[in-house]
Amino acid sequence: MARLLLIVGFLALAVGLLWIGQGTGAITWPQSSFMVNQLQWAGYGAVLGAVGLILIWQGKN
């Protein structure tokens, strides 16, 4: 179970960081993405990244 929490946590953290990057315009890949320069996606990414960190923390314990 701990391994699954770590895997899901790292995936959630990675996707969350991608969403933050796209939402703030720091990452413009892919250029056709509807999320580029949309700050709401940066917020969603922050929440998903926080959930990922919590899952990683739970998987380590």
MIKOLKE-362927 format. One line per 8 residues: number of its first residue (from 1); their letters; for each residue x, y, z of N, C-alpha, C. Coordinates in steps of 0.02 Angstrom, whole numbers, plus 50000, padded with zeros to 5 digits. Layout:
BEGIN
NUM = A = X,Y,Z,X,Y,Z,X,Y,Z  ... $
This chain:
BEGIN
1 = MARLLLIV = 50041,49940,50000,50000,50000,50000,50043,50063,50000  50098,50061,50037,50143,50119,50040,50172,50134,49972  50190,50083,49935,50219,50093,49868,50168,50126,49822  50105,50105,49826,50053,50134,49784,50042,50207,49801  50043,50224,49865,50037,50294,49886,50094,50336,49859  50154,50308,49860,50212,50345,49834,50206,50356,49759  50186,50305,49722,50180,50311,49649,50126,50362,49631  50068,50356,49661,50013,50403,49647,50032,50473,49670 $
9 = GFLALAVG = 50066,50478,49726,50087,50543,49751,50136,50578,49705  50185,50541,49680,50233,50571,49634,50201,50590,49568  50155,50549,49543,50119,50566,49482,50077,50629,49491  50041,50633,49548,50000,50692,49562,50044,50754,49568  50101,50748,49600,50146,50805,49607,50172,50828,49539  50191,50780,49497,50217,50798,49431,50164,50832,49388  50104,50805,49387,50050,50836,49348,50032,50904,49377  50032,50910,49443,50017,50974,49474,50069,51027,49456 $
17 = LLWIGQGT = 50132,51008,49455,50184,51056,49435,50178,51075,49361  50159,51028,49319,50147,51043,49249,50090,51093,49242  50036,51081,49278,49978,51127,49275,49997,51196,49300  50037,51200,49352,50059,51265,49377,50100,51300,49323  50145,51264,49292,50186,51293,49239,50146,51317,49180  50098,51277,49159,50056,51297,49103,50010,51355,49122  49982,51352,49180,49936,51404,49202,49968,51472,49209  50032,51473,49229,50068,51536,49236,50101,51558,49171 $
25 = GAITWPQS = 50102,51514,49122,50134,51530,49058,50208,51513,49056  50235,51484,49109,50306,51465,49110,50319,51406,49064  50270,51362,49055,50275,51306,49010,50222,51316,48956  50244,51321,48894,50197,51333,48839,50191,51271,48795  50202,51213,48823,50196,51151,48787,50135,51113,48810  50096,51085,48768,50093,51097,48696,50061,51165,48682  50079,51195,48627,50056,51263,48613,49981,51267,48603  49950,51212,48585,49877,51212,48574,49838,51200,48638 $
33 = SFMVNQLQ = 49873,51196,48695,49840,51182,48758,49796,51240,48780  49737,51225,48803,49690,51276,48828,49710,51300,48897  49759,51269,48929,49778,51286,48997,49832,51339,49001  49865,51354,48944,49921,51401,48944,49894,51471,48960  49928,51504,49008,49911,51572,49031,49840,51577,49061  49816,51524,49091,49752,51524,49126,49766,51511,49200  49764,51564,49240,49785,51559,49310,49743,51510,49351  49682,51497,49331,49642,51448,49368,49676,51380,49368 $
41 = WAGYGAVL = 49711,51363,49314,49746,51299,49310,49807,51297,49356  49837,51354,49368,49892,51357,49417,49865,51341,49486  49805,51366,49501,49774,51350,49566,49757,51277,49572  49728,51248,49519,49713,51177,49519,49777,51136,49528  49830,51158,49495,49894,51124,49500,49923,51127,49570  49914,51184,49603,49938,51191,49672,49902,51143,49719  49837,51137,49709,49798,51091,49751,49819,51019,49737  49825,51001,49673,49845,50933,49656,49916,50918,49681 $
49 = GAVGLILI = 49960,50966,49675,50028,50957,49702,50028,50947,49777  49987,50983,49813,49982,50975,49885,49955,50906,49903  49905,50882,49865,49879,50815,49877,49934,50764,49864  49973,50775,49811,50029,50730,49796,50079,50728,49852  50096,50786,49880,50143,50788,49936,50115,50751,49997  50051,50758,50010,50020,50723,50066,50024,50648,50056  50009,50626,49994,50012,50554,49979,50084,50527,49986  50132,50566,49964,50202,50545,49972,50220,50540,50045 $
57 = WQGKN = 50199,50590,50084,50213,50589,50156,50180,50528,50190  50118,50513,50170,50084,50455,50198,50118,50389,50177  50144,50387,50117,50177,50327,50093,50243,50315,50126  50275,50367,50151,50339,50360,50185,50331,50336,50257  50272,50346,50286,50260,50326,50356,50233,50257,50362 $
